[in-house]
Amino acid sequence: MTLSERMLTEEVAAFDAMVAHPFVRDLAADTLPDAAFDRYLLIEGAFVETAIAIFGYAVAKASDLQDRRKLIASLDALAHGQMDYFRDAYARRGLAPDPALQADPRVAGFRDGMLAIARDGDFADIITAMFAAEWMYWTWCTAHRDAALTDPMRQDWIALHAAPEFRAQAQWLKEKVDAFGRDLPEARSAELVALFGKVQRLEVAFHTAAYDIEDQ
């Protein structure tokens, strides 16, 4: 069993809780309330800026030039492709920054938790955290890429994460995780498995902040 397979097996409950989250379920069924999607756009757009910093830490902590080149390309995609999506979405939907929403403990916990992993961890920690997030997104967006949605912005968001380019990024992260697993001692591998599960649980709380109980 590779290290990524071990993560997906041992932390299956956490992973399944995220890919089957009510936010994902209702988005794919085209029943997600507009208020929930708007909150999601606000907190996810803000997090992408944090993700740019996370990838920056990865570039600094990588020791291989090819890894750095790959990560720099990913940074460009975040800073342009994804940030352009959110800029357009906010303009089209009339959304403005909401400091109270960003201060929600579930939102702040995800943002600060992921940033702490990048700041305090090593290259393997950062790659594992990014793998946890991007493999999750690729999994559920691929599963629902043919969903018939009335809002083209929701369709575009799913398509962005089911696209071949995003799959290649997620696959590269998976391969890096598996490479770590071939060389690391058992205790360190177990730490990375636990980190994968931690990120999924942070993601669940983050998405629950968007899918507020008042919308159900």
C-alpha angles and dihedrals in degrees: 000000000000121000092253090051089050090052092050091046102043094040096038093123092056093043094048091047088059101042089047095041115141088245091058093041095051095041090055092045091051091238099107109126116244090238091059093049091048091051089048092052091052097049097038093047090053091047092054087065088054089048089058088059091046092054088047090058088049091054091050094048098043115103098193122079093216090054090051092050091051092049093047089055089051090050090054091052091051096045094047116017098038098033090049089054092054094044090055093042093053092049094048095046097039094240124165130188114281112203092187091057092049089051092056105122091233092054095041091045092057095043096046094039094054092044091050091053090054095042099044103026133074130249093277091053092052094046091048092051092048091046090052092053100039097042088052092051093045091049099053097035091051090049091054103032091114094051112131103236126179094209111071091202090062090046090050092051092054092044091052091059096041094050121115091247093057091044089053090052093049091046091051090053090049091052091049090051091050091049089055090051093058092059108029125094117249095256092055093045089052090053091055092049089053090048090054089055092046091056091051091053091049088051092051092054091045093053091045088059088060093043096058118191091241090068095058 
